Amino acid sequence: MVLVTDLSVQGCAIDDHQRVPLGSDVELRIQCPITSSIVIIATVRWQHEHRCGLEFMGIPKHVHEQLRCVVIDQLARRLHSAERTA
């Protein structure tokens, strides 16, 4: 299991102590409130220390829509949390 950060509909960054070679394809499973999980194929585009950047590849339209909902949900949670602490 890895920590996904900076999630967008185009890709994400992950914190992982296993170094995956640049250009490698990986399978990423993202928990989704709409379905049990979204499975995405991503390509490693950059690495720095224990983080790497993934670009999502060939996402079917229905999976792209699910991912968009996850991103919007996460943004709404952050905004709501920020409003409560302000």
Contacts in CASP RR format, 6 or more apart in sequence:
PFRMAT RR
TARGET T0000
AUTHOR 0000-0000-0000
METHOD contacts of the structure
MODEL  1
MVLVTDLSVQGCAIDDHQRVPLGSDVELRIQCPITSSIVIIATVRWQHEH
RCGLEFMGIPKHVHEQLRCVVIDQLARRLHSAERTA
2 14 0 8 1.000
2 15 0 8 1.000
2 16 0 8 1.000
3 14 0 8 1.000
3 15 0 8 1.000
3 16 0 8 1.000
4 12 0 8 1.000
4 13 0 8 1.000
4 14 0 8 1.000
4 28 0 8 1.000
4 30 0 8 1.000
5 12 0 8 1.000
5 13 0 8 1.000
5 14 0 8 1.000
5 15 0 8 1.000
5 51 0 8 1.000
6 12 0 8 1.000
6 13 0 8 1.000
7 30 0 8 1.000
7 70 0 8 1.000
7 71 0 8 1.000
7 74 0 8 1.000
8 71 0 8 1.000
9 56 0 8 1.000
9 64 0 8 1.000
9 67 0 8 1.000
9 68 0 8 1.000
9 71 0 8 1.000
10 55 0 8 1.000
10 56 0 8 1.000
11 42 0 8 1.000
11 53 0 8 1.000
11 54 0 8 1.000
11 55 0 8 1.000
11 56 0 8 1.000
12 28 0 8 1.000
12 42 0 8 1.000
12 53 0 8 1.000
12 54 0 8 1.000
12 56 0 8 1.000
13 51 0 8 1.000
13 52 0 8 1.000
13 53 0 8 1.000
13 54 0 8 1.000
14 28 0 8 1.000
14 51 0 8 1.000
14 52 0 8 1.000
14 53 0 8 1.000
14 54 0 8 1.000
15 50 0 8 1.000
15 51 0 8 1.000
16 50 0 8 1.000
16 51 0 8 1.000
16 52 0 8 1.000
17 50 0 8 1.000
19 47 0 8 1.000
20 26 0 8 1.000
20 44 0 8 1.000
20 47 0 8 1.000
20 52 0 8 1.000
21 44 0 8 1.000
22 44 0 8 1.000
22 45 0 8 1.000
22 46 0 8 1.000
22 47 0 8 1.000
23 43 0 8 1.000
23 44 0 8 1.000
23 45 0 8 1.000
24 43 0 8 1.000
24 44 0 8 1.000
25 41 0 8 1.000
25 42 0 8 1.000
25 43 0 8 1.000
25 44 0 8 1.000
25 57 0 8 1.000
26 41 0 8 1.000
26 42 0 8 1.000
26 43 0 8 1.000
26 44 0 8 1.000
26 54 0 8 1.000
27 39 0 8 1.000
27 40 0 8 1.000
27 41 0 8 1.000
27 42 0 8 1.000
28 39 0 8 1.000
28 40 0 8 1.000
28 41 0 8 1.000
28 42 0 8 1.000
28 54 0 8 1.000
29 37 0 8 1.000
29 38 0 8 1.000
29 39 0 8 1.000
29 40 0 8 1.000
30 37 0 8 1.000
30 38 0 8 1.000
30 40 0 8 1.000
30 67 0 8 1.000
30 70 0 8 1.000
31 37 0 8 1.000
32 38 0 8 1.000
32 66 0 8 1.000
32 67 0 8 1.000
32 69 0 8 1.000
32 70 0 8 1.000
33 69 0 8 1.000
33 70 0 8 1.000
33 73 0 8 1.000
34 66 0 8 1.000
34 69 0 8 1.000
34 70 0 8 1.000
35 66 0 8 1.000
38 63 0 8 1.000
38 66 0 8 1.000
38 67 0 8 1.000
38 70 0 8 1.000
39 63 0 8 1.000
40 56 0 8 1.000
40 59 0 8 1.000
40 63 0 8 1.000
40 67 0 8 1.000
41 56 0 8 1.000
41 57 0 8 1.000
41 58 0 8 1.000
42 54 0 8 1.000
42 55 0 8 1.000
42 56 0 8 1.000
42 57 0 8 1.000
43 54 0 8 1.000
43 55 0 8 1.000
43 57 0 8 1.000
44 52 0 8 1.000
44 53 0 8 1.000
44 54 0 8 1.000
45 52 0 8 1.000
45 53 0 8 1.000
45 54 0 8 1.000
45 55 0 8 1.000
46 52 0 8 1.000
46 53 0 8 1.000
47 53 0 8 1.000
56 67 0 8 1.000
59 67 0 8 1.000
END
